[in-house]
Amino acid sequence: MSVFAGLDIGTTQIRVVVSGITEKNSLDFLGTGIASSTGLRQGVIINLDDTIAAVSEAIEAAVLESGYEVEDLFVGVSGPRIESVNSKGVVAISSKGKERKVSDDDIKRVVEAAKAIVIPVDREILHSIVREYKVDDKDKIKQPLNILGVRLEADTHIITAPVSYSHNIINCVKRSGYEVSAIFLNVFAAGRAVITTEEMELGVIHIDIGGGSTGVVAYVDGAPFSTFVLPVGGNNVSYDIFDVFKIPFLAADKIKITYGTCYPPMVDRDEPILVPSSGGGPAYEVSLKMLSEVAEARMAEIFEIIRDKLDRQEITKRIGGGVVITGGGALLNGTAELASNIFGVPARIGYPMGISNLPDSVMSPSYATCVGLALLGKDLFLQYGYDAGKDKKSSVFAGFKQWLRNFFE
């Protein structure tokens, strides 16, 4: 069995899921590891040594539980300066003769033409995703190979990020004693585990709420149309509770998880709860309704920023598949209900799919990125010639280790 792992380096926790590909090309869960994260802010590494220690701890725990060494590691990246743009490329179909057919070379050239955009020197293309192709007057083509025509177009969704994001991730993992096989944007990885093809075709907004940042992808007509990351996440709700009620932050975070809801109509009875005060003073009572109103204010702000941004791009009216929410922030009670109310469409919490034998602890929206990274690893195995069931593993990642960013072409 060939073994590889998904590594989610988050602001509050670092998670690893180890999986193995079977003879039937499915994925089996083998083990998981988790470690507290203190070296990141808003999804970006700010203390390399602390992050290296936490990454090592999480991977070692996963190796111990699974009983397998990790060779192929698929890692997520995020950060508030993630941006996207939709770009078109156009080329003439190069084959000669009466019947001009689109070739592999034509497809490569048109994708490169679409990627020829001007970006600052401190940024790089993280992903280049073809939304659709057009051959002459025939549009909405997913695979143009061998189609007859004279002109080939590619409508491409391009995501860019600061060069430092991926470089710091790679450096951190290497200094932890492991190699990066591929890097994916966190919210795309999570989407691989929770978003269905039908939802993408109908149009769906995927919101991945981490501790320090929130990633968003809006899918239209089966492909990403808008991608961005907000510098706010679930930790901000905890900070609000800490600030409003003047209680220790760790206690505020625990109270949020245990008693909190961000949708006040779900509070049936306004019962008081006892909370500790800062500075060692006596505990005092806080009403559940007040607690829910504080949580609602922050979560509503996150959703409204996303809605308004997508409204300006005229995307929300094209969303027939609703909203799917992942990440640790999705665990706050009332999140789906509040999102549905703000976006005006159905909303659900995304639980990871696609790996068999997942334990209850991993069947959680907070593990969606890890599971999605593992699934994307499987996709690469199958796409680039991995022959499941053989002892000898093909070196399908040789090319990826030279260029670790453009995986969606």
C-alpha positions as a printed Julia matrix, in Angstrom:
409×3 Matrix{Float64}:
   0.0    0.0     0.0
   1.26   3.44   -0.92
   0.89   5.84    2.0
   0.57   9.6     1.93
  -0.81  12.3     4.2
  -2.68  15.59    4.22
  -1.19  18.3     6.44
  -3.3   21.28    7.5
  -1.15  23.93    9.18
  -3.8   26.04   10.88
  -3.76  29.08   13.13
  -5.03  27.22   16.2
  -4.25  23.57   15.43
  -2.13  21.5    13.07
  -3.79  18.35   11.78
  -2.55  15.37    9.8
  -4.54  12.58    8.19
  -2.61   9.53    6.94
  -4.28   7.43    4.26
  -3.45   4.56    1.94
  -4.58   3.85   -1.6
  -6.0    0.37   -2.14
  -5.96  -1.99   -5.11
  -9.39  -0.61   -6.06
  -8.0    2.95   -6.09
 -10.0    3.98   -3.04
  -8.62   5.57    0.11
  -8.48   3.95    3.53
  -7.97   5.93    6.71
  -4.85   4.85    8.59
  -4.25   7.41   11.32
  -4.32  11.02   12.43
  -2.27  13.43   14.51
  -2.97  16.83   16.0
  -0.92  19.5    17.75
  -1.62  22.96   19.15
  -0.48  25.76   16.84
   1.03  28.97   18.2
   3.33  30.01   15.35
   0.72  31.36   12.92
  -1.43  34.44   12.66
  -4.36  34.62   10.25
  -3.1   31.44    8.59
   0.42  32.8     7.96
   3.59  31.53    9.67
   5.06  34.2    11.97
   7.21  31.95   14.19
   8.99  29.27   12.18
  10.51  27.36   15.11
   7.18  27.0    16.94
   5.49  25.86   13.75
   8.24  23.33   12.97
   7.86  21.83   16.44
   4.07  21.58   16.11
   4.26  20.09   12.59
   6.75  17.47   13.81
   4.52  16.64   16.79
   1.41  16.21   14.64
   3.12  14.07   11.98
   4.85  11.88   14.55
   1.52  11.27   16.31
  -0.08  10.3    12.99
   2.82   7.96   12.12
   2.56   6.34   15.53
  -1.19   5.79   15.22
  -1.09   4.56   11.64
   2.04   2.44   11.9
   3.22   3.8     8.52
   5.98   6.23    7.61
   4.86   9.27    5.65
   6.56   9.71    2.28
   4.14  11.8     0.22
   2.9   14.85    2.1
   0.24  17.14    0.64
   0.13  20.49    2.4
  -2.42  23.29    2.56
  -1.66  27.0     2.36
  -3.76  30.03    3.2
  -3.45  33.69    4.14
  -5.29  36.99    3.88
  -3.51  38.14    0.72
  -4.84  35.35   -1.49
  -6.39  36.9    -4.61
  -7.99  35.63   -7.81
  -8.68  36.85  -11.33
 -10.42  35.31  -14.34
  -8.3   35.43  -17.49
  -8.8   34.33  -21.1
  -6.25  32.88  -23.46
  -6.62  32.51  -27.24
  -4.49  30.56  -29.75
  -4.84  29.32  -33.31
  -5.23  25.55  -33.6
  -1.91  24.44  -35.04
  -2.7   21.2   -36.88
  -2.52  21.28  -40.68
  -4.88  19.98  -43.33
  -8.6   20.19  -43.94
  -9.52  18.81  -40.52
  -7.84  20.94  -37.87
  -8.11  19.17  -34.52
  -7.22  20.48  -31.09
  -4.01  18.81  -29.88
  -2.41  18.47  -26.46
   0.1   21.11  -27.51
  -2.73  23.53  -28.39
  -4.25  23.02  -24.94
  -0.92  23.69  -23.24
  -0.36  26.83  -25.31
  -3.8   28.29  -24.61
  -3.44  27.68  -20.87
  -0.06  29.42  -20.91
  -1.6   32.3   -22.84
  -4.32  32.66  -20.2
  -1.67  32.71  -17.46
   0.2   35.6   -19.09
  -1.05  38.17  -16.61
   0.94  40.93  -14.9
   1.52  40.31  -11.19
   3.88  42.04   -8.72
   7.32  40.47   -8.26
   6.51  39.45   -4.68
   3.54  37.33   -5.81
   3.22  34.09   -7.73
   0.51  32.02   -9.39
  -0.6   29.44   -6.86
  -3.21  27.71   -9.04
  -4.37  28.05  -12.64
  -7.76  26.39  -13.13
  -9.41  26.15  -16.54
 -13.12  26.91  -16.15
 -14.03  26.01  -19.71
 -12.73  25.94  -23.28
 -14.22  27.4   -26.43
 -13.52  26.15  -29.96
 -14.63  28.7   -32.55
 -18.28  29.4   -31.63
 -18.72  26.28  -29.46
 -18.42  27.16  -25.75
 -18.71  25.4   -22.36
 -16.31  22.66  -23.47
 -14.6   20.78  -20.64
 -12.19  18.71  -22.77
 -11.39  20.12  -26.24
  -8.92  17.44  -27.37
  -9.52  16.38  -31.02
 -12.42  18.8   -31.53
 -12.37  20.38  -34.99
 -11.82  24.12  -35.31
  -9.39  26.95  -36.04
  -9.47  28.96  -32.78
  -9.12  27.72  -29.21
  -9.95  29.79  -26.12
  -9.51  29.01  -22.43
 -11.43  30.75  -19.64
  -9.11  30.38  -16.66
  -9.41  31.12  -12.94
  -6.03  32.18  -11.56
  -5.19  32.39   -7.86
  -2.13  34.33   -6.74
  -0.41  34.57   -3.38
   2.7   36.16   -1.87
   5.8   34.1    -2.68
   6.55  33.89    1.05
   3.41  31.84    1.78
   4.43  28.67   -0.07
   8.15  29.12    0.56
   7.67  29.32    4.33
   5.42  26.25    4.27
   7.98  24.24    2.28
  10.82  25.39    4.54
   8.86  24.5     7.66
   8.0   20.99    6.47
  11.57  20.32    5.27
  13.01  21.39    8.61
  10.53  19.03   10.25
  12.22  16.2     8.37
   9.69  15.68    5.58
   9.27  16.59    1.91
   6.34  18.42    0.35
   4.82  16.52   -2.57
   2.34  19.24   -3.52
   0.73  22.4    -2.16
  -2.95  23.3    -2.45
  -4.99  26.25   -1.26
  -6.78  25.17    1.94
 -10.28  26.07    0.85
  -9.87  24.14   -2.44
  -8.63  21.09   -0.56
 -11.56  21.26    1.84
 -13.93  21.59   -1.1
 -12.58  18.36   -2.61
 -13.82  16.57    0.51
 -17.25  18.18    0.92
 -18.55  19.78   -2.3
 -20.44  17.59   -4.77
 -20.26  17.9    -8.56
 -23.97  18.69   -8.64
 -23.5   21.58   -6.21
 -20.67  22.99   -8.34
 -22.83  22.84  -11.46
 -25.74  24.54   -9.68
 -23.45  27.17   -8.19
 -22.26  27.0    -4.59
 -20.41  29.19   -2.11
 -17.87  27.32   -0.03
 -16.78  29.08    3.17
 -13.92  27.58    5.19
 -13.77  29.26    8.62
 -10.42  28.64   10.3
  -9.16  30.05   13.55
  -7.49  33.13   12.08
  -8.77  33.39    8.51
 -11.73  32.47    6.33
 -11.28  31.1     2.82
 -14.01  31.47    0.2
 -14.57  29.9    -3.2
 -17.66  30.62   -5.27
 -18.29  27.93   -7.9
 -20.34  28.89  -10.97
 -21.2   26.48  -13.8
 -19.07  23.74  -12.28
 -15.83  25.69  -11.77
 -14.33  28.3    -9.42
 -15.29  31.86  -10.31
 -14.1   33.87   -7.29
 -11.55  32.98   -4.59
 -10.37  35.06   -1.64
  -9.35  34.83    2.02
 -10.53  37.15    4.81
  -8.22  37.98    7.77
 -10.87  36.97   10.31
 -12.01  33.62   11.68
 -13.38  31.68   14.61
 -10.83  33.1    17.05
 -12.4   36.52   16.59
 -15.62  35.24   18.16
 -13.62  34.07   21.19
 -11.86  37.44   21.4
 -15.23  39.22   21.29
 -16.52  37.11   24.19
 -13.28  37.8    26.06
 -13.6   41.54   25.41
 -17.31  41.95   26.14
 -17.53  39.8    29.27
 -13.99  40.42   30.58
 -13.16  36.76   31.08
  -9.86  34.95   30.34
  -9.4   34.15   26.66
  -9.05  30.38   27.11
 -12.23  30.37   29.18
 -13.97  32.48   26.53
 -12.98  30.0    23.83
 -14.23  27.05   25.9
 -17.51  28.8    26.66
 -18.0   29.55   22.96
 -17.61  25.89   22.09
 -19.66  24.53   25.01
 -22.53  26.99   25.24
 -22.27  29.32   22.25
 -24.61  29.75   19.31
 -24.47  32.44   16.66
 -28.2   32.26   15.87
 -30.21  33.69   18.81
 -33.56  32.12   17.74
 -32.0   28.76   18.66
 -31.75  29.84   22.32
 -34.95  28.33   23.74
 -34.43  29.41   27.32
 -32.36  32.36   28.42
 -30.53  30.48   31.15
 -27.55  32.02   32.91
 -24.13  30.36   32.93
 -21.34  30.95   35.41
 -18.15  32.42   33.91
 -14.79  33.26   35.51
 -13.72  36.87   35.7
 -10.32  38.22   34.67
  -7.78  38.97   37.36
  -8.95  36.27   39.75
 -12.18  38.0    40.78
 -15.36  36.12   41.67
 -17.27  34.25   38.97
 -20.47  35.81   37.72
 -23.48  34.96   35.56
 -23.88  35.64   31.83
 -27.1   34.96   29.94
 -27.03  32.56   27.01
 -28.93  35.1    24.91
 -26.28  37.77   25.47
 -23.59  35.22   24.61
 -25.39  34.31   21.38
 -25.79  37.96   20.4
 -22.03  38.54   20.74
 -21.28  35.48   18.61
 -23.94  36.43   16.08
 -22.47  39.91   15.56
 -19.06  38.59   14.51
 -20.28  35.64   12.43
 -22.85  37.83   10.69
 -20.09  40.32    9.88
 -18.02  37.55    8.23
 -20.96  36.33    6.16
 -22.05  39.85    5.19
 -18.54  40.76    3.98
 -18.54  37.63    1.82
 -22.07  38.27    0.52
 -21.34  41.9    -0.32
 -18.1   41.01   -2.12
 -19.85  38.35   -4.19
 -22.79  40.68   -4.84
 -20.41  43.19   -6.41
 -19.27  40.4    -8.74
 -22.91  39.49   -9.46
 -22.31  35.94   -8.23
 -24.86  35.4    -5.44
 -27.79  35.42   -7.87
 -26.14  32.5    -9.71
 -25.94  30.28   -6.62
 -28.47  27.45   -6.86
 -26.56  24.94   -4.74
 -26.5   27.03   -1.57
 -23.69  27.54    0.91
 -21.36  24.89    2.38
 -19.34  25.73    5.49
 -16.24  23.93    6.78
 -13.42  24.58    9.23
 -13.42  24.76   13.01
 -15.69  27.82   12.87
 -18.43  25.65   11.37
 -18.73  23.83   14.71
 -20.35  26.86   16.37
 -24.05  26.12   16.8
 -26.32  28.05   14.46
 -23.66  28.69   11.81
 -25.62  27.11    8.95
 -28.88  28.75   10.05
 -27.26  32.2    10.22
 -25.58  31.75    6.84
 -28.86  30.67    5.24
 -30.58  33.74    6.67
 -27.9   36.14    5.38
 -27.36  34.63    1.92
 -31.0   33.77    1.37
 -30.22  30.24    0.18
 -29.95  26.84    1.91
 -26.74  26.31    3.89
 -25.18  23.2     5.34
 -22.12  22.16    7.33
 -19.63  20.21    5.21
 -18.5   16.88    6.65
 -15.6   15.14    4.86
 -16.34  12.31    2.43
 -14.25  10.07    0.22
 -12.06   8.18    2.7
 -13.36   4.96    4.18
 -13.24   4.09    7.89
 -12.97   7.68    9.11
 -13.39   7.76   12.91
 -15.96  10.08   14.46
 -13.2   12.44   15.6
 -12.12  13.0    11.97
 -15.66  13.08   10.55
 -15.75  16.78   11.33
 -15.75  20.03    9.31
 -12.48  20.92   11.05
 -10.81  17.98    9.25
 -12.19  18.8     5.79
  -8.9   20.32    4.6
  -6.82  17.33    5.74
  -9.14  14.83    4.12
  -9.34  16.92    0.96
  -5.56  17.1     0.72
  -5.39  13.31    0.93
  -8.04  12.99   -1.79
  -6.16  15.41   -4.04
  -3.07  13.3    -3.49
  -5.02  10.27   -4.66
  -6.18  12.22   -7.73
  -2.58  12.98   -8.65
  -1.59   9.34   -8.2
  -4.29   8.18  -10.58
  -3.9   11.0   -13.09
  -0.16  10.57  -13.5
   0.1    6.84  -13.86
   0.23   5.33  -10.4
  -0.44   1.59  -10.75
  -2.25   0.58   -7.57
  -1.51  -2.84   -6.19
   2.12  -3.02   -7.27
   4.97  -2.96   -4.79
   7.0   -0.51   -6.85
   5.59   3.01   -6.67
   6.05   5.12   -9.78
   7.78   8.46   -9.37
   4.68  10.46  -10.27
   5.73  13.41   -8.13
   9.13  14.04   -9.71
   7.77  16.93  -11.75
   5.74  18.33   -8.87
   8.74  18.64   -6.61
  10.29  21.03   -9.12
   7.16  23.19   -9.39
   4.82  22.86   -6.46
   2.05  25.24   -7.3
   0.2   24.71  -10.62
  -1.73  21.51   -9.97
  -5.03  22.28  -11.61
  -4.06  22.53  -15.26
